[in-house]
Amino acid sequence: MAITEFLLDGKRVRIDSDPQMPLLYALRDDLKLNNPKFGCGVAQCGACTVHLDGQPIRSCVVPVSEIKNKKVTTLAGLGTPEKPHPIQVAFVEEQVPQCGHCINGWVMTAAAFLKTNPKANDDQIRDALQGLKCRCGTHVSILRAIKRAQTQMA
């Protein structure tokens, strides 16, 4: 067991855990967050995506030892109910969520991508989202929402 301190959604947190435990487990079990989600456990679906120092990562395969003194942002920290992130607004306006399990991965990946690629074309957006899974088949709505957010972020 080891103490790991990091910044979570703007607040300093501290956990005492096995340094090899996946960040996802720390977020859900130790810190009681209900996002990100557990999907596959092998970084294949994206449901567990968070930002680590601004970059999207799959938290199911990143050990807590790698996040010491870093900044972790979850879906809850991306925006607030009073001031949601443009991608969160667009997902609601386009009525994207169905079961909602995968939305965390799509929103977090798209937010990080659009931050560095605000004028990306459709092919670039599709490439950035490669590997994310949605069993409900809302891919067309997801792309519409990302394009909508793009106009709001410009």
Buried (B, 14 or more C-beta within 10 A) or exposed (E): EEEBEBBBBEEEBEBEBEEEBBBBBBBBEBBEBEBBBBBBBEBBBBBBBBBBEEEBBBBBBBBBBBBEEEBBBBBBBBBEEEEBBBBBBBBEEBEBBBEEBBBBBBBBBBBBBBEEEEEBEEEEBEEBBEEBBBEBEBBEBBBBBBBBBBEEBE
